[in-house]
């Protein structure tokens, strides 16, 4: 479990930052005409970030399970 901890923590930090970014912009936007469009765009961007980070985390865990603990050591 210790070898997975850095990957999980870094993924959680990025996900929390993406969520905080989205919440910040949801609170800042007050214009009634652009609220729905801008909120959909911001939510989409945040969702893509979360999906990308989750995919990278899953692939990193698979690498660690396969024995590739040090990717930089190959170069």
MIVORO-902063 format. One record per residue: x, y, z of N, C-alpha, C, O in turn; residue in three letters. Coordinates in steps of 0.1 Angstrom, whole numbers, padded with zeros to 4 digits, always signed. Atoms other than C-alpha are relative to their C-alpha. Example, Ala and Ser with C-alpha at 12.3 -4.5 7.8 and 13.67 -1.06 7.14 Angstrom:
<sites>
+0009-0012+0000+0123-0045+0078+0009+0012+0000+0019+0012+0007ALA-0009-0011+0000+0137-0011+0071-0008+0011+0008-0003+0022+0009SER
</sites>
This chain:
<sites>
+0008-0012+0000+0000+0000+0000+0009+0013+0000+0005+0023-0005UNK-0009-0012-0001+0029+0024+0007+0005+0004-0014+0007+0016-0016UNK-0005-0004+0014+0040+0023-0030-0011+0007-0008-0008+0014-0017UNK+0011-0006+0007+0005+0034-0041-0003+0014+0006-0010+0022-0001UNK+0004-0012-0007+0002+0063-0016+0004+0013-0007-0005+0022-0008UNK-0003-0013+0008+0021+0090-0036-0009+0002-0012-0013+0014-0015UNK+0009-0001+0012+0001+0083-0067-0014+0004+0004-0020+0013-0003UNK+0014-0003-0005-0032+0084-0048-0001+0014+0005-0010+0021+0002UNK+0000-0014-0006-0023+0116-0029+0001+0010-0011-0006+0021-0010UNK-0001-0010+0010-0012+0134-0060-0013+0001-0009-0016+0012-0013UNK+0013+0000+0008-0044+0124-0079-0010+0007+0008-0018+0015+0003UNK+0010-0007-0009-0065+0136-0049+0002+0015+0000-0007+0022+0000UNK-0003-0014-0001-0047+0169-0048-0005+0007-0013-0011+0018-0013UNK+0004-0006+0012-0054+0176-0085-0015+0000-0001-0021+0009-0006UNK+0014+0000+0000-0090+0165-0082-0006+0010+0009-0016+0017+0005UNK+0005-0010-0009-0096+0187-0052+0003+0014-0006-0006+0023-0005UNK-0002-0013+0007-0080+0217-0071-0009+0002-0011-0014+0013-0013UNK+0010-0002+0011-0102+0211-0101-0014+0003+0005-0021+0011+0000UNK+0014-0002-0006-0133+0209-0079+0000+0014+0006-0010+0021+0005UNK-0001-0014-0006-0122+0241-0061-0001+0011-0010-0007+0021-0009UNK+0001-0009+0011-0117+0258-0094-0014+0002-0005-0018+0013-0007UNK+0013+0000+0005-0151+0249-0106-0010+0007+0010-0018+0015+0006UNK+0009-0006-0010-0168+0259-0073+0003+0015+0001-0007+0023+0002UNK-0004-0014+0000-0149+0292-0073-0007+0008-0011-0013+0018-0009UNK+0007-0007+0012-0162+0301-0108-0015+0000+0001-0021+0009-0004UNK+0015+0000-0001-0197+0290-0100-0005+0011+0010-0015+0017+0008UNK+0003-0010-0009-0197+0314-0071+0002+0014-0005-0005+0024-0002UNK-0004-0013+0005-0181+0343-0090-0010+0004-0011-0014+0016-0012UNK+0008-0004+0012-0204+0342-0121-0014+0003+0005-0021-0005+0012UNK+0013-0004-0004-0236+0362-0114-0008+0005-0012-0020+0008-0010UNK+0007-0005+0011-0246+0372-0149-0011-0010-0004-0007-0022-0007UNK+0011+0010+0003-0280+0356-0156-0001-0005-0014-0005-0016-0016UNK+0001+0004+0014-0276+0354-0194+0010-0011-0003+0007-0020-0010UNK-0010+0009+0003-0244+0334-0194+0002-0011+0011+0012-0019+0010UNK-0002+0009-0011-0248+0314-0162+0000-0015-0005+0009-0022-0002UNK+0001+0014+0004-0259+0281-0178+0011-0004-0009+0017-0015-0007UNK-0010+0004+0010-0235+0281-0207+0013+0000+0006+0021-0010+0004UNK-0013+0000-0006-0205+0291-0187+0001-0011+0011+0012-0017+0012UNK+0000+0010-0010-0214+0267-0159+0002-0014-0007+0009-0023-0001UNK-0002+0013+0007-0217+0238-0184+0014-0001-0005+0020-0012-0004UNK-0014+0000+0005-0183+0247-0199+0009-0003+0011+0018-0012+0010UNK-0009+0002-0011-0166+0249-0165-0002-0014+0006+0008-0021+0009UNK+0003+0013-0005-0183+0217-0153+0006-0011-0010+0012-0021-0005UNK-0005+0010+0009-0172+0199-0185+0015+0000+0001+0021-0011+0001UNK-0014-0001-0001-0136+0211-0182+0005-0008+0013+0014-0015+0013UNK-0003+0006-0013-0135+0200-0145-0002-0015-0001+0006-0023+0004UNK+0002+0014+0001-0150+0166-0154+0011-0007-0009+0015-0018-0005UNK-0011+0006+0009-0124+0160-0182+0013-0001+0008+0020-0010+0007UNK-0012+0001-0008-0097+0168-0157+0000-0011+0010+0009-0019+0012UNK+0002+0011-0010-0111+0144-0131+0001-0013-0007+0008-0023-0002UNK-0001+0012+0007-0115+0117-0157+0015-0003-0004+0019-0015-0003UNK-0014+0002+0004-0079+0122-0170+0009-0004+0012+0017-0012+0010UNK-0008+0003-0012-0064+0121-0135-0004-0014+0005+0005-0021+0008UNK+0004+0013-0004-0084+0090-0127+0006-0011-0009+0011-0021-0004UNK-0006+0009+0010-0072+0073-0159+0015-0001+0003+0020-0012+0002UNK-0014+0000-0003-0036+0083-0151+0003-0008+0013+0013-0015+0014UNK-0001+0007-0013-0040+0070-0115-0001-0015-0002+0007-0023+0003UNK+0003+0015+0002-0054+0036-0127+0012-0006-0008+0017-0017-0005UNK-0011+0006+0008-0026+0032-0153+0013+0000+0009+0021-0009+0007UNK-0012+0000-0009+0001+0041-0126-0001-0012+0009+0009-0018+0012UNK+0002+0012-0009-0014+0015-0102+0003-0013-0007+0009-0022-0002UNK-0003+0012+0008-0012-0011-0130+0015-0001-0002+0020-0012-0002UNK-0015+0001+0001+0024-0002-0136+0007-0004+0013+0016-0013+0012UNK-0006+0004-0013+0032-0005-0099-0002-0015+0003+0006-0022+0008UNK+0003+0014-0002+0015-0039-0098+0008-0009-0009+0012-0020-0005UNK-0008+0008+0009+0035-0050-0128+0015+0001+0003+0022-0006-0004UNK-0014+0000-0004+0068-0042-0111+0007+0012-0005+0019+0013-0003UNK-0007-0012+0006+0076-0009-0129-0001+0011+0011-0008+0021+0009UNK+0000-0010-0011+0083+0011-0097+0007+0013-0003+0004+0024+0001UNK-0008-0011+0004+0109+0034-0112+0001+0002-0015+0009-0004-0021UNK+0000-0002+0015+0101+0046-0147+0012+0008-0005+0017+0005-0015UNK-0011-0008+0004+0129+0071-0148+0013-0007+0000+0023-0003-0006UNK-0013+0008+0000+0155+0045-0140+0003-0007-0013+0014-0012-0015UNK-0003+0006+0013+0151+0031-0175+0008+0009-0010+0013+0005-0020UNK-0006-0010+0009+0165+0063-0191+0013+0005+0004+0019+0013-0003UNK
</sites>
